[in-house]
Amino acid sequence: MSKDQEFIDYVVKALVDHPESVKTERTVDEMGVLITLYVSPEDMGQIIGRSGQTARSLRTLLRVVGAKNNARVNLKIYEPEGSRGPRRTREEHEAMTGEGEKTDTSIIDDLKI
């Protein structure tokens, strides 16, 4: 196992609840190195993170490891077909989270119209 693959295995296993289900595949082609990461569906949210921030950070760290070894390394997180739930509309999201357009009427109230 190469350094980049060992690195991603180590970090991801430390992040997830099911480290025994973490698996990586490494392929090399003319574009560089591609590491495909497989995790348990229950751990997918932890690996992707809020707004994809954890996945983005993993990719950045992996590029640093690759640069140290003079290789261009990319990370692909395997997502099985149909693993995503149905996409929510903006209205559904706002209703669930309580977020939405909030209008500040204090300025209008201060105007004596």
Chimera marker file (.cmm) of the C-alpha trace (Angstrom):
<marker_set name="trace">
<marker id="1" x="0.000" y="0.000" z="0.000" r="1" g="1" b="0" radius="0.5"/>
<marker id="2" x="1.397" y="3.400" z="-0.945" r="1" g="1" b="0" radius="0.5"/>
<marker id="3" x="1.824" y="6.379" z="1.395" r="1" g="1" b="0" radius="0.5"/>
<marker id="4" x="-1.147" y="8.318" z="0.010" r="1" g="1" b="0" radius="0.5"/>
<marker id="5" x="-3.484" y="5.334" z="0.334" r="1" g="1" b="0" radius="0.5"/>
<marker id="6" x="-2.236" y="4.553" z="3.860" r="1" g="1" b="0" radius="0.5"/>
<marker id="7" x="-2.744" y="8.177" z="4.826" r="1" g="1" b="0" radius="0.5"/>
<marker id="8" x="-6.363" y="8.364" z="3.660" r="1" g="1" b="0" radius="0.5"/>
<marker id="9" x="-7.137" y="4.985" z="5.277" r="1" g="1" b="0" radius="0.5"/>
<marker id="10" x="-5.740" y="6.179" z="8.607" r="1" g="1" b="0" radius="0.5"/>
<marker id="11" x="-7.558" y="9.526" z="8.626" r="1" g="1" b="0" radius="0.5"/>
<marker id="12" x="-10.918" y="8.177" z="7.445" r="1" g="1" b="0" radius="0.5"/>
<marker id="13" x="-10.897" y="5.273" z="9.910" r="1" g="1" b="0" radius="0.5"/>
<marker id="14" x="-10.378" y="7.792" z="12.701" r="1" g="1" b="0" radius="0.5"/>
<marker id="15" x="-13.415" y="9.819" z="11.551" r="1" g="1" b="0" radius="0.5"/>
<marker id="16" x="-16.077" y="7.135" z="11.007" r="1" g="1" b="0" radius="0.5"/>
<marker id="17" x="-18.179" y="4.970" z="13.324" r="1" g="1" b="0" radius="0.5"/>
<marker id="18" x="-17.580" y="1.809" z="11.248" r="1" g="1" b="0" radius="0.5"/>
<marker id="19" x="-13.815" y="1.728" z="10.506" r="1" g="1" b="0" radius="0.5"/>
<marker id="20" x="-13.992" y="-1.943" z="9.558" r="1" g="1" b="0" radius="0.5"/>
<marker id="21" x="-16.015" y="-1.045" z="6.449" r="1" g="1" b="0" radius="0.5"/>
<marker id="22" x="-13.505" y="1.530" z="5.126" r="1" g="1" b="0" radius="0.5"/>
<marker id="23" x="-11.870" y="0.391" z="1.887" r="1" g="1" b="0" radius="0.5"/>
<marker id="24" x="-9.728" y="2.208" z="-0.664" r="1" g="1" b="0" radius="0.5"/>
<marker id="25" x="-8.697" y="1.424" z="-4.224" r="1" g="1" b="0" radius="0.5"/>
<marker id="26" x="-5.741" y="3.114" z="-5.906" r="1" g="1" b="0" radius="0.5"/>
<marker id="27" x="-5.479" y="3.480" z="-9.676" r="1" g="1" b="0" radius="0.5"/>
<marker id="28" x="-2.782" y="5.252" z="-11.675" r="1" g="1" b="0" radius="0.5"/>
<marker id="29" x="-3.177" y="6.657" z="-15.185" r="1" g="1" b="0" radius="0.5"/>
<marker id="30" x="-1.838" y="9.525" z="-17.289" r="1" g="1" b="0" radius="0.5"/>
<marker id="31" x="-3.852" y="12.019" z="-15.201" r="1" g="1" b="0" radius="0.5"/>
<marker id="32" x="-2.237" y="10.911" z="-11.938" r="1" g="1" b="0" radius="0.5"/>
<marker id="33" x="-3.383" y="8.845" z="-8.983" r="1" g="1" b="0" radius="0.5"/>
<marker id="34" x="-7.041" y="8.297" z="-8.146" r="1" g="1" b="0" radius="0.5"/>
<marker id="35" x="-7.973" y="6.924" z="-4.758" r="1" g="1" b="0" radius="0.5"/>
<marker id="36" x="-11.559" y="5.695" z="-4.517" r="1" g="1" b="0" radius="0.5"/>
<marker id="37" x="-12.927" y="5.617" z="-0.992" r="1" g="1" b="0" radius="0.5"/>
<marker id="38" x="-15.661" y="3.218" z="0.089" r="1" g="1" b="0" radius="0.5"/>
<marker id="39" x="-17.373" y="3.717" z="3.461" r="1" g="1" b="0" radius="0.5"/>
<marker id="40" x="-20.488" y="2.443" z="5.161" r="1" g="1" b="0" radius="0.5"/>
<marker id="41" x="-23.635" y="4.343" z="4.094" r="1" g="1" b="0" radius="0.5"/>
<marker id="42" x="-24.133" y="5.371" z="7.739" r="1" g="1" b="0" radius="0.5"/>
<marker id="43" x="-20.720" y="7.091" z="7.692" r="1" g="1" b="0" radius="0.5"/>
<marker id="44" x="-21.231" y="8.963" z="4.422" r="1" g="1" b="0" radius="0.5"/>
<marker id="45" x="-22.380" y="12.138" z="6.169" r="1" g="1" b="0" radius="0.5"/>
<marker id="46" x="-19.317" y="12.193" z="8.413" r="1" g="1" b="0" radius="0.5"/>
<marker id="47" x="-16.976" y="11.874" z="5.448" r="1" g="1" b="0" radius="0.5"/>
<marker id="48" x="-18.700" y="14.493" z="3.333" r="1" g="1" b="0" radius="0.5"/>
<marker id="49" x="-19.326" y="16.889" z="6.220" r="1" g="1" b="0" radius="0.5"/>
<marker id="50" x="-21.389" y="20.027" z="6.336" r="1" g="1" b="0" radius="0.5"/>
<marker id="51" x="-21.503" y="21.568" z="2.868" r="1" g="1" b="0" radius="0.5"/>
<marker id="52" x="-18.804" y="19.114" z="1.785" r="1" g="1" b="0" radius="0.5"/>
<marker id="53" x="-16.173" y="20.710" z="4.003" r="1" g="1" b="0" radius="0.5"/>
<marker id="54" x="-14.714" y="17.445" z="5.364" r="1" g="1" b="0" radius="0.5"/>
<marker id="55" x="-14.433" y="15.911" z="1.889" r="1" g="1" b="0" radius="0.5"/>
<marker id="56" x="-12.792" y="19.099" z="0.615" r="1" g="1" b="0" radius="0.5"/>
<marker id="57" x="-10.299" y="19.018" z="3.489" r="1" g="1" b="0" radius="0.5"/>
<marker id="58" x="-9.479" y="15.349" z="2.875" r="1" g="1" b="0" radius="0.5"/>
<marker id="59" x="-8.795" y="16.119" z="-0.780" r="1" g="1" b="0" radius="0.5"/>
<marker id="60" x="-6.542" y="19.045" z="0.140" r="1" g="1" b="0" radius="0.5"/>
<marker id="61" x="-4.525" y="16.953" z="2.591" r="1" g="1" b="0" radius="0.5"/>
<marker id="62" x="-4.248" y="14.153" z="0.053" r="1" g="1" b="0" radius="0.5"/>
<marker id="63" x="-2.910" y="16.568" z="-2.565" r="1" g="1" b="0" radius="0.5"/>
<marker id="64" x="-0.242" y="17.697" z="-0.092" r="1" g="1" b="0" radius="0.5"/>
<marker id="65" x="0.805" y="14.089" z="0.521" r="1" g="1" b="0" radius="0.5"/>
<marker id="66" x="0.874" y="13.524" z="-3.239" r="1" g="1" b="0" radius="0.5"/>
<marker id="67" x="2.930" y="16.654" z="-3.887" r="1" g="1" b="0" radius="0.5"/>
<marker id="68" x="5.479" y="15.443" z="-1.368" r="1" g="1" b="0" radius="0.5"/>
<marker id="69" x="5.840" y="12.279" z="-3.454" r="1" g="1" b="0" radius="0.5"/>
<marker id="70" x="5.734" y="14.120" z="-6.823" r="1" g="1" b="0" radius="0.5"/>
<marker id="71" x="2.318" y="12.725" z="-7.735" r="1" g="1" b="0" radius="0.5"/>
<marker id="72" x="-1.011" y="14.299" z="-8.534" r="1" g="1" b="0" radius="0.5"/>
<marker id="73" x="-3.518" y="12.588" z="-6.239" r="1" g="1" b="0" radius="0.5"/>
<marker id="74" x="-7.301" y="12.901" z="-6.331" r="1" g="1" b="0" radius="0.5"/>
<marker id="75" x="-9.951" y="11.415" z="-4.049" r="1" g="1" b="0" radius="0.5"/>
<marker id="76" x="-13.263" y="9.999" z="-5.220" r="1" g="1" b="0" radius="0.5"/>
<marker id="77" x="-15.835" y="9.121" z="-2.580" r="1" g="1" b="0" radius="0.5"/>
<marker id="78" x="-17.889" y="6.209" z="-3.888" r="1" g="1" b="0" radius="0.5"/>
<marker id="79" x="-21.596" y="6.779" z="-3.575" r="1" g="1" b="0" radius="0.5"/>
<marker id="80" x="-23.744" y="3.757" z="-4.450" r="1" g="1" b="0" radius="0.5"/>
<marker id="81" x="-26.612" y="4.300" z="-6.877" r="1" g="1" b="0" radius="0.5"/>
<marker id="82" x="-29.720" y="5.456" z="-5.067" r="1" g="1" b="0" radius="0.5"/>
<marker id="83" x="-27.899" y="6.178" z="-1.829" r="1" g="1" b="0" radius="0.5"/>
<marker id="84" x="-29.078" y="9.783" z="-1.707" r="1" g="1" b="0" radius="0.5"/>
<marker id="85" x="-32.491" y="10.473" z="-0.381" r="1" g="1" b="0" radius="0.5"/>
<marker id="86" x="-34.873" y="12.645" z="-2.341" r="1" g="1" b="0" radius="0.5"/>
<marker id="87" x="-33.675" y="16.223" z="-2.767" r="1" g="1" b="0" radius="0.5"/>
<marker id="88" x="-35.600" y="18.794" z="-0.738" r="1" g="1" b="0" radius="0.5"/>
<marker id="89" x="-36.974" y="21.951" z="-2.216" r="1" g="1" b="0" radius="0.5"/>
<marker id="90" x="-35.961" y="25.283" z="-0.676" r="1" g="1" b="0" radius="0.5"/>
<marker id="91" x="-39.429" y="25.579" z="0.897" r="1" g="1" b="0" radius="0.5"/>
<marker id="92" x="-39.154" y="22.108" z="2.496" r="1" g="1" b="0" radius="0.5"/>
<marker id="93" x="-35.692" y="22.930" z="3.871" r="1" g="1" b="0" radius="0.5"/>
<marker id="94" x="-36.883" y="26.256" z="5.294" r="1" g="1" b="0" radius="0.5"/>
<marker id="95" x="-39.904" y="24.575" z="6.889" r="1" g="1" b="0" radius="0.5"/>
<marker id="96" x="-37.723" y="21.881" z="8.508" r="1" g="1" b="0" radius="0.5"/>
<marker id="97" x="-35.022" y="24.213" z="9.789" r="1" g="1" b="0" radius="0.5"/>
<marker id="98" x="-37.153" y="27.239" z="10.598" r="1" g="1" b="0" radius="0.5"/>
<marker id="99" x="-35.021" y="29.277" z="8.244" r="1" g="1" b="0" radius="0.5"/>
<marker id="100" x="-36.516" y="31.441" z="5.593" r="1" g="1" b="0" radius="0.5"/>
<marker id="101" x="-36.872" y="34.976" z="4.534" r="1" g="1" b="0" radius="0.5"/>
<marker id="102" x="-37.211" y="37.171" z="7.552" r="1" g="1" b="0" radius="0.5"/>
<marker id="103" x="-38.174" y="40.727" z="6.843" r="1" g="1" b="0" radius="0.5"/>
<marker id="104" x="-36.964" y="43.459" z="9.149" r="1" g="1" b="0" radius="0.5"/>
<marker id="105" x="-39.830" y="45.923" z="9.230" r="1" g="1" b="0" radius="0.5"/>
<marker id="106" x="-38.385" y="48.163" z="11.926" r="1" g="1" b="0" radius="0.5"/>
<marker id="107" x="-37.031" y="50.621" z="9.356" r="1" g="1" b="0" radius="0.5"/>
<marker id="108" x="-40.405" y="50.844" z="7.662" r="1" g="1" b="0" radius="0.5"/>
<marker id="109" x="-42.133" y="51.231" z="11.017" r="1" g="1" b="0" radius="0.5"/>
<marker id="110" x="-39.827" y="54.162" z="11.855" r="1" g="1" b="0" radius="0.5"/>
<marker id="111" x="-40.928" y="55.996" z="8.730" r="1" g="1" b="0" radius="0.5"/>
<marker id="112" x="-44.003" y="58.055" z="9.340" r="1" g="1" b="0" radius="0.5"/>
<marker id="113" x="-45.846" y="57.460" z="6.134" r="1" g="1" b="0" radius="0.5"/>
<link id1="1" id2="2" r="1" g="1" b="0" radius="0.2"/>
<link id1="2" id2="3" r="1" g="1" b="0" radius="0.2"/>
<link id1="3" id2="4" r="1" g="1" b="0" radius="0.2"/>
<link id1="4" id2="5" r="1" g="1" b="0" radius="0.2"/>
<link id1="5" id2="6" r="1" g="1" b="0" radius="0.2"/>
<link id1="6" id2="7" r="1" g="1" b="0" radius="0.2"/>
<link id1="7" id2="8" r="1" g="1" b="0" radius="0.2"/>
<link id1="8" id2="9" r="1" g="1" b="0" radius="0.2"/>
<link id1="9" id2="10" r="1" g="1" b="0" radius="0.2"/>
<link id1="10" id2="11" r="1" g="1" b="0" radius="0.2"/>
<link id1="11" id2="12" r="1" g="1" b="0" radius="0.2"/>
<link id1="12" id2="13" r="1" g="1" b="0" radius="0.2"/>
<link id1="13" id2="14" r="1" g="1" b="0" radius="0.2"/>
<link id1="14" id2="15" r="1" g="1" b="0" radius="0.2"/>
<link id1="15" id2="16" r="1" g="1" b="0" radius="0.2"/>
<link id1="16" id2="17" r="1" g="1" b="0" radius="0.2"/>
<link id1="17" id2="18" r="1" g="1" b="0" radius="0.2"/>
<link id1="18" id2="19" r="1" g="1" b="0" radius="0.2"/>
<link id1="19" id2="20" r="1" g="1" b="0" radius="0.2"/>
<link id1="20" id2="21" r="1" g="1" b="0" radius="0.2"/>
<link id1="21" id2="22" r="1" g="1" b="0" radius="0.2"/>
<link id1="22" id2="23" r="1" g="1" b="0" radius="0.2"/>
<link id1="23" id2="24" r="1" g="1" b="0" radius="0.2"/>
<link id1="24" id2="25" r="1" g="1" b="0" radius="0.2"/>
<link id1="25" id2="26" r="1" g="1" b="0" radius="0.2"/>
<link id1="26" id2="27" r="1" g="1" b="0" radius="0.2"/>
<link id1="27" id2="28" r="1" g="1" b="0" radius="0.2"/>
<link id1="28" id2="29" r="1" g="1" b="0" radius="0.2"/>
<link id1="29" id2="30" r="1" g="1" b="0" radius="0.2"/>
<link id1="30" id2="31" r="1" g="1" b="0" radius="0.2"/>
<link id1="31" id2="32" r="1" g="1" b="0" radius="0.2"/>
<link id1="32" id2="33" r="1" g="1" b="0" radius="0.2"/>
<link id1="33" id2="34" r="1" g="1" b="0" radius="0.2"/>
<link id1="34" id2="35" r="1" g="1" b="0" radius="0.2"/>
<link id1="35" id2="36" r="1" g="1" b="0" radius="0.2"/>
<link id1="36" id2="37" r="1" g="1" b="0" radius="0.2"/>
<link id1="37" id2="38" r="1" g="1" b="0" radius="0.2"/>
<link id1="38" id2="39" r="1" g="1" b="0" radius="0.2"/>
<link id1="39" id2="40" r="1" g="1" b="0" radius="0.2"/>
<link id1="40" id2="41" r="1" g="1" b="0" radius="0.2"/>
<link id1="41" id2="42" r="1" g="1" b="0" radius="0.2"/>
<link id1="42" id2="43" r="1" g="1" b="0" radius="0.2"/>
<link id1="43" id2="44" r="1" g="1" b="0" radius="0.2"/>
<link id1="44" id2="45" r="1" g="1" b="0" radius="0.2"/>
<link id1="45" id2="46" r="1" g="1" b="0" radius="0.2"/>
<link id1="46" id2="47" r="1" g="1" b="0" radius="0.2"/>
<link id1="47" id2="48" r="1" g="1" b="0" radius="0.2"/>
<link id1="48" id2="49" r="1" g="1" b="0" radius="0.2"/>
<link id1="49" id2="50" r="1" g="1" b="0" radius="0.2"/>
<link id1="50" id2="51" r="1" g="1" b="0" radius="0.2"/>
<link id1="51" id2="52" r="1" g="1" b="0" radius="0.2"/>
<link id1="52" id2="53" r="1" g="1" b="0" radius="0.2"/>
<link id1="53" id2="54" r="1" g="1" b="0" radius="0.2"/>
<link id1="54" id2="55" r="1" g="1" b="0" radius="0.2"/>
<link id1="55" id2="56" r="1" g="1" b="0" radius="0.2"/>
<link id1="56" id2="57" r="1" g="1" b="0" radius="0.2"/>
<link id1="57" id2="58" r="1" g="1" b="0" radius="0.2"/>
<link id1="58" id2="59" r="1" g="1" b="0" radius="0.2"/>
<link id1="59" id2="60" r="1" g="1" b="0" radius="0.2"/>
<link id1="60" id2="61" r="1" g="1" b="0" radius="0.2"/>
<link id1="61" id2="62" r="1" g="1" b="0" radius="0.2"/>
<link id1="62" id2="63" r="1" g="1" b="0" radius="0.2"/>
<link id1="63" id2="64" r="1" g="1" b="0" radius="0.2"/>
<link id1="64" id2="65" r="1" g="1" b="0" radius="0.2"/>
<link id1="65" id2="66" r="1" g="1" b="0" radius="0.2"/>
<link id1="66" id2="67" r="1" g="1" b="0" radius="0.2"/>
<link id1="67" id2="68" r="1" g="1" b="0" radius="0.2"/>
<link id1="68" id2="69" r="1" g="1" b="0" radius="0.2"/>
<link id1="69" id2="70" r="1" g="1" b="0" radius="0.2"/>
<link id1="70" id2="71" r="1" g="1" b="0" radius="0.2"/>
<link id1="71" id2="72" r="1" g="1" b="0" radius="0.2"/>
<link id1="72" id2="73" r="1" g="1" b="0" radius="0.2"/>
<link id1="73" id2="74" r="1" g="1" b="0" radius="0.2"/>
<link id1="74" id2="75" r="1" g="1" b="0" radius="0.2"/>
<link id1="75" id2="76" r="1" g="1" b="0" radius="0.2"/>
<link id1="76" id2="77" r="1" g="1" b="0" radius="0.2"/>
<link id1="77" id2="78" r="1" g="1" b="0" radius="0.2"/>
<link id1="78" id2="79" r="1" g="1" b="0" radius="0.2"/>
<link id1="79" id2="80" r="1" g="1" b="0" radius="0.2"/>
<link id1="80" id2="81" r="1" g="1" b="0" radius="0.2"/>
<link id1="81" id2="82" r="1" g="1" b="0" radius="0.2"/>
<link id1="82" id2="83" r="1" g="1" b="0" radius="0.2"/>
<link id1="83" id2="84" r="1" g="1" b="0" radius="0.2"/>
<link id1="84" id2="85" r="1" g="1" b="0" radius="0.2"/>
<link id1="85" id2="86" r="1" g="1" b="0" radius="0.2"/>
<link id1="86" id2="87" r="1" g="1" b="0" radius="0.2"/>
<link id1="87" id2="88" r="1" g="1" b="0" radius="0.2"/>
<link id1="88" id2="89" r="1" g="1" b="0" radius="0.2"/>
<link id1="89" id2="90" r="1" g="1" b="0" radius="0.2"/>
<link id1="90" id2="91" r="1" g="1" b="0" radius="0.2"/>
<link id1="91" id2="92" r="1" g="1" b="0" radius="0.2"/>
<link id1="92" id2="93" r="1" g="1" b="0" radius="0.2"/>
<link id1="93" id2="94" r="1" g="1" b="0" radius="0.2"/>
<link id1="94" id2="95" r="1" g="1" b="0" radius="0.2"/>
<link id1="95" id2="96" r="1" g="1" b="0" radius="0.2"/>
<link id1="96" id2="97" r="1" g="1" b="0" radius="0.2"/>
<link id1="97" id2="98" r="1" g="1" b="0" radius="0.2"/>
<link id1="98" id2="99" r="1" g="1" b="0" radius="0.2"/>
<link id1="99" id2="100" r="1" g="1" b="0" radius="0.2"/>
<link id1="100" id2="101" r="1" g="1" b="0" radius="0.2"/>
<link id1="101" id2="102" r="1" g="1" b="0" radius="0.2"/>
<link id1="102" id2="103" r="1" g="1" b="0" radius="0.2"/>
<link id1="103" id2="104" r="1" g="1" b="0" radius="0.2"/>
<link id1="104" id2="105" r="1" g="1" b="0" radius="0.2"/>
<link id1="105" id2="106" r="1" g="1" b="0" radius="0.2"/>
<link id1="106" id2="107" r="1" g="1" b="0" radius="0.2"/>
<link id1="107" id2="108" r="1" g="1" b="0" radius="0.2"/>
<link id1="108" id2="109" r="1" g="1" b="0" radius="0.2"/>
<link id1="109" id2="110" r="1" g="1" b="0" radius="0.2"/>
<link id1="110" id2="111" r="1" g="1" b="0" radius="0.2"/>
<link id1="111" id2="112" r="1" g="1" b="0" radius="0.2"/>
<link id1="112" id2="113" r="1" g="1" b="0" radius="0.2"/>
</marker_set>
